[in-house]
Amino acid sequence: MALPGGVDRLAGKAMDVSDQTLADAWISIGADGCISSLGQMADLTADMLAGHEVVDAAGGDIIPAFCDSHTHIIYAGSREGEFLDKINGLSYEEIARRGGGILNSADRLHSTSEDELYQQAMARALDMIAKGTGAIEVKSGYGLTVEDEVKMLRVAARMRDTLPATVKITFLGAHAVGRAYVGRQGEYVDMLIADMLPAVAAEGLADYVDVFCDRGFFTTEETARILEASASYGLRPKIHANELDCSGGVQVGVEHGAISVDHLERMGAEEIEALRTGTTVATMLPGASFFLGMPYAPARQAVDAGLTVALASDFNPGSSPSGDMRMVWALGCIKMRLTPAEALAACTINGAAAMELGHDMGSIAPGRIASFVITQPVPSLAFIPYAYTTPWIRQVFINGRPIG
């Protein structure tokens, strides 16, 4: 996917990148880990090869590394008990009302050390990287107290400093109401604004703020209060919106300049129209729809309406316990009716845009970070999401270096 310089996202028809390819091509990586040049083999000379280590793609394709703009990979243990509850017919909301869901993860995280959380989260992230992901957004949101939210964000900062992939960090204290504030949601919002935000800002731990603005979680009024307070600390919003209902989350996100609004399983004409008015990325999470049996977000309609659509994994212990973006790409085609080229753009350049990385990652172009995947020889791009369990990755490069 060789895009021209200056492009940091693709919208609507431009997401069909099937013509943005070079056949029988080469790329050169500089000492800074960025792509220095590219071209076709017919133009490659012996002088150009001098001093370079050569890696033969052996007939495979080179595609950009995935940019996963929505994950919750810092958590303790797992929640397969709730998996059984879902099999037995309980809904996501019913499990939450019984004390499961987010509060279950908050309880476990509270009793887990920072070092143990780091080790668990690093294992998940390294597995994601091995499967082709080069940029990861990591959210807090299983702390729900000042101390535990800060603990999560410190873990995320350690991951940012040690992982080969690029990491962006989001403060999600408004993921749910902590147990100590059950029945007193307004007071929890007050505490988040008065205590959590200053503590997060004092350590410079987050790039973004997020709010779960949906039925049964935080209202549009509460969301607006949190976003306005966060703006004074330089935290731009990325909103959980419209997973459970047409909640107004899309509109409040767009009004406050959200970089992305995420989930969107319930999205109609009003939400699509709101997203036409700004630069907010419509981020959809098909892994959650697959795991929970929910409707899939209307990606086809959004692309046809000219929106910038991203796909992300939503890797978390309760509703999408996988960070495999290969599966996300396939679901974008199989369940959301995107073409393979459109879904690839949604998983790469537009995912990068949802983390403000679109000028650096998500495409193959001079000056971009050399994070990409070399595939096994495949008959076409469409073969990859079509044969969705076939191992097709030959080698992963992150920041110009081979992984594994």
MOJO-V266584 format. One record per residue. N is the residue number from 1. RES is the residue in one letter. SS is DSSP state (H for helix, E for strand, C for the rest). PHI is phi as a letter, one per 20 degrees, with the letter a starting at -180 (* if undefined). NEAR is the number of other C-alpha atoms within 10 Angstrom. Layout:
BEGIN
N | RES | SS | PHI | NEAR
N | RES | SS | PHI | NEAR
END
This chain:
BEGIN
1 | M | C | * | 22
2 | A | C | e | 18
3 | L | C | e | 19
4 | P | C | f | 12
5 | G | C | f | 14
6 | G | C | n | 10
7 | V | C | e | 14
8 | D | C | d | 20
9 | R | C | a | 28
10 | L | C | c | 24
11 | A | C | c | 21
12 | G | H | l | 17
13 | K | H | f | 14
14 | A | H | f | 14
15 | M | H | f | 24
16 | D | C | f | 20
17 | V | C | e | 19
18 | S | C | f | 16
19 | D | C | e | 10
20 | Q | C | e | 13
21 | T | C | c | 15
22 | L | C | c | 15
23 | A | C | e | 9
24 | D | C | l | 12
25 | A | E | d | 16
26 | W | E | c | 18
27 | I | E | c | 16
28 | S | E | d | 19
29 | I | E | d | 21
30 | G | C | e | 15
31 | A | C | f | 9
32 | D | C | e | 12
33 | G | C | n | 18
34 | C | E | d | 22
35 | I | E | f | 21
36 | S | E | e | 17
37 | S | E | a | 15
38 | L | E | b | 18
39 | G | E | r | 14
40 | Q | E | e | 12
41 | M | H | g | 13
42 | A | H | f | 9
43 | D | H | e | 10
44 | L | C | e | 13
45 | T | C | d | 9
46 | A | H | f | 6
47 | D | H | f | 7
48 | M | H | f | 10
49 | L | H | e | 11
50 | A | C | g | 9
51 | G | C | n | 7
52 | H | C | d | 10
53 | E | C | f | 9
54 | V | C | d | 9
55 | V | C | d | 7
56 | D | C | e | 9
57 | A | C | f | 16
58 | A | C | l | 11
59 | G | C | n | 12
60 | G | C | e | 19
61 | D | C | e | 23
62 | I | E | d | 24
63 | I | E | c | 22
64 | P | E | f | 28
65 | A | C | f | 31
66 | F | E | f | 35
67 | C | E | c | 36
68 | D | E | e | 32
69 | S | E | e | 33
70 | H | E | b | 31
71 | T | E | c | 24
72 | H | C | c | 23
73 | I | C | e | 27
74 | I | C | e | 29
75 | Y | C | b | 24
76 | A | C | d | 23
77 | G | C | m | 13
78 | S | C | b | 15
79 | R | C | c | 17
80 | E | H | f | 12
81 | G | H | f | 11
82 | E | H | f | 21
83 | F | H | g | 16
84 | L | H | f | 11
85 | D | H | g | 14
86 | K | H | f | 17
87 | I | H | g | 11
88 | N | C | e | 9
89 | G | C | o | 9
90 | L | C | f | 14
91 | S | C | e | 16
92 | Y | H | g | 18
93 | E | H | f | 13
94 | E | H | f | 14
95 | I | H | f | 16
96 | A | H | f | 17
97 | R | H | f | 12
98 | R | C | e | 10
99 | G | C | n | 11
100 | G | C | e | 19
101 | G | C | m | 21
102 | I | H | g | 21
103 | L | H | f | 22
104 | N | H | f | 20
105 | S | H | f | 22
106 | A | H | f | 24
107 | D | H | f | 17
108 | R | H | f | 15
109 | L | H | f | 23
110 | H | H | g | 20
111 | S | C | e | 10
112 | T | C | d | 15
113 | S | C | f | 11
114 | E | H | f | 16
115 | D | H | f | 12
116 | E | H | f | 14
117 | L | H | g | 20
118 | Y | H | f | 22
119 | Q | H | f | 14
120 | Q | H | f | 15
121 | A | H | f | 21
122 | M | H | f | 20
123 | A | H | f | 11
124 | R | H | f | 16
125 | A | H | f | 25
126 | L | H | f | 16
127 | D | H | f | 15
128 | M | H | f | 23
129 | I | H | f | 25
130 | A | H | f | 18
131 | K | C | e | 21
132 | G | C | o | 27
133 | T | E | e | 30
134 | G | E | d | 32
135 | A | E | b | 29
136 | I | E | c | 28
137 | E | E | e | 26
138 | V | E | d | 30
139 | K | E | d | 28
140 | S | C | e | 30
141 | G | C | o | 28
142 | Y | C | d | 29
143 | G | C | e | 28
144 | L | C | m | 28
145 | T | C | c | 23
146 | V | H | g | 17
147 | E | H | f | 13
148 | D | H | f | 22
149 | E | H | f | 25
150 | V | H | f | 24
151 | K | H | g | 21
152 | M | H | f | 26
153 | L | H | f | 27
154 | R | H | f | 21
155 | V | H | f | 24
156 | A | H | f | 28
157 | A | H | f | 19
158 | R | H | f | 14
159 | M | H | f | 23
160 | R | H | g | 18
161 | D | H | e | 12
162 | T | H | d | 12
163 | L | C | f | 15
164 | P | C | f | 19
165 | A | C | f | 23
166 | T | E | f | 20
167 | V | E | c | 22
168 | K | E | d | 22
169 | I | E | c | 24
170 | T | E | c | 25
171 | F | E | e | 29
172 | L | E | c | 27
173 | G | E | f | 30
174 | A | E | e | 26
175 | H | C | e | 22
176 | A | C | a | 26
177 | V | C | e | 23
178 | G | C | g | 22
179 | R | H | g | 16
180 | A | H | f | 10
181 | Y | H | d | 16
182 | V | C | g | 11
183 | G | C | n | 11
184 | R | C | c | 12
185 | Q | H | f | 16
186 | G | H | g | 13
187 | E | H | f | 13
188 | Y | H | f | 22
189 | V | H | f | 21
190 | D | H | g | 14
191 | M | H | f | 15
192 | L | H | g | 21
193 | I | H | f | 19
194 | A | H | f | 12
195 | D | H | d | 13
196 | M | H | f | 22
197 | L | H | g | 22
198 | P | H | f | 16
199 | A | H | f | 17
200 | V | H | f | 20
201 | A | H | f | 18
202 | A | H | f | 10
203 | E | C | e | 11
204 | G | C | l | 13
205 | L | C | e | 19
206 | A | C | c | 24
207 | D | C | e | 17
208 | Y | E | c | 24
209 | V | E | c | 25
210 | D | E | c | 29
211 | V | E | c | 28
212 | F | E | e | 25
213 | C | E | e | 31
214 | D | C | a | 22
215 | R | C | g | 18
216 | G | C | n | 14
217 | F | C | c | 17
218 | F | E | d | 23
219 | T | C | f | 17
220 | T | H | f | 21
221 | E | H | f | 13
222 | E | H | f | 18
223 | T | H | f | 22
224 | A | H | f | 19
225 | R | H | g | 14
226 | I | H | f | 22
227 | L | H | f | 25
228 | E | H | f | 16
229 | A | H | f | 17
230 | S | H | f | 21
231 | A | H | f | 14
232 | S | C | f | 11
233 | Y | C | d | 15
234 | G | C | m | 13
235 | L | C | e | 20
236 | R | E | e | 22
237 | P | E | e | 28
238 | K | E | c | 31
239 | I | E | d | 28
240 | H | E | f | 25
241 | A | E | b | 29
242 | N | C | m | 25
243 | E | C | f | 26
244 | L | C | d | 19
245 | D | C | a | 16
246 | C | C | f | 19
247 | S | C | e | 22
248 | G | C | n | 19
249 | G | H | f | 30
250 | V | H | f | 30
251 | Q | H | f | 20
252 | V | H | f | 21
253 | G | H | f | 29
254 | V | H | f | 24
255 | E | H | g | 15
256 | H | C | d | 16
257 | G | C | m | 16
258 | A | C | g | 24
259 | I | C | f | 23
260 | S | E | b | 33
261 | V | E | d | 26
262 | D | E | c | 30
263 | H | E | o | 27
264 | L | C | m | 27
265 | E | C | f | 23
266 | R | C | d | 18
267 | M | C | b | 23
268 | G | C | d | 15
269 | A | H | f | 11
270 | E | H | f | 12
271 | E | H | f | 20
272 | I | H | f | 20
273 | E | H | f | 13
274 | A | H | f | 16
275 | L | H | f | 25
276 | R | C | f | 16
277 | T | C | e | 11
278 | G | C | b | 13
279 | T | C | d | 17
280 | T | C | f | 26
281 | V | E | e | 26
282 | A | E | e | 28
283 | T | E | d | 30
284 | M | E | d | 31
285 | L | C | c | 27
286 | P | H | f | 29
287 | G | H | f | 28
288 | A | H | f | 26
289 | S | H | f | 20
290 | F | H | f | 16
291 | F | H | f | 15
292 | L | H | e | 17
293 | G | C | m | 12
294 | M | C | e | 17
295 | P | C | f | 17
296 | Y | C | e | 23
297 | A | C | f | 26
298 | P | C | f | 19
299 | A | H | f | 29
300 | R | H | g | 18
301 | Q | H | f | 18
302 | A | H | f | 23
303 | V | H | f | 22
304 | D | H | f | 11
305 | A | C | e | 17
306 | G | C | n | 17
307 | L | C | e | 25
308 | T | C | e | 29
309 | V | E | d | 30
310 | A | E | d | 34
311 | L | E | d | 33
312 | A | C | c | 33
313 | S | C | e | 28
314 | D | C | l | 27
315 | F | E | g | 25
316 | N | E | b | 22
317 | P | C | f | 22
318 | G | C | d | 22
319 | S | C | c | 20
320 | S | E | a | 20
321 | P | C | e | 20
322 | S | C | b | 21
323 | G | C | d | 27
324 | D | C | e | 21
325 | M | H | f | 26
326 | R | H | f | 24
327 | M | H | f | 18
328 | V | H | f | 29
329 | W | H | g | 32
330 | A | H | f | 25
331 | L | H | f | 24
332 | G | H | g | 31
333 | C | H | e | 22
334 | I | H | f | 15
335 | K | C | d | 17
336 | M | C | d | 20
337 | R | C | m | 16
338 | L | C | e | 23
339 | T | C | f | 21
340 | P | H | g | 24
341 | A | H | f | 20
342 | E | H | f | 26
343 | A | H | f | 27
344 | L | H | f | 34
345 | A | H | f | 32
346 | A | H | f | 35
347 | C | H | e | 30
348 | T | C | c | 33
349 | I | H | f | 31
350 | N | H | f | 35
351 | G | H | f | 34
352 | A | H | f | 29
353 | A | H | f | 29
354 | A | C | f | 33
355 | M | C | c | 24
356 | E | C | l | 17
357 | L | C | d | 20
358 | G | C | f | 22
359 | H | C | e | 19
360 | D | C | d | 23
361 | M | C | c | 31
362 | G | C | n | 35
363 | S | C | b | 31
364 | I | C | d | 29
365 | A | C | b | 25
366 | P | C | g | 21
367 | G | C | n | 18
368 | R | C | f | 22
369 | I | E | f | 26
370 | A | C | e | 30
371 | S | C | d | 32
372 | F | E | b | 27
373 | V | E | c | 26
374 | I | E | e | 22
375 | T | E | e | 20
376 | Q | C | f | 17
377 | P | C | g | 14
378 | V | C | c | 13
379 | P | C | f | 10
380 | S | C | a | 9
381 | L | H | f | 14
382 | A | H | f | 15
383 | F | H | f | 13
384 | I | H | f | 21
385 | P | H | f | 22
386 | Y | H | f | 15
387 | A | C | e | 11
388 | Y | C | f | 16
389 | T | C | d | 11
390 | T | C | f | 10
391 | P | C | f | 12
392 | W | C | d | 19
393 | I | E | e | 19
394 | R | E | e | 15
395 | Q | E | b | 19
396 | V | E | d | 25
397 | F | E | d | 24
398 | I | E | c | 24
399 | N | C | l | 22
400 | G | C | n | 19
401 | R | E | d | 14
402 | P | E | f | 12
403 | I | E | d | 14
404 | G | C | n | 8
END
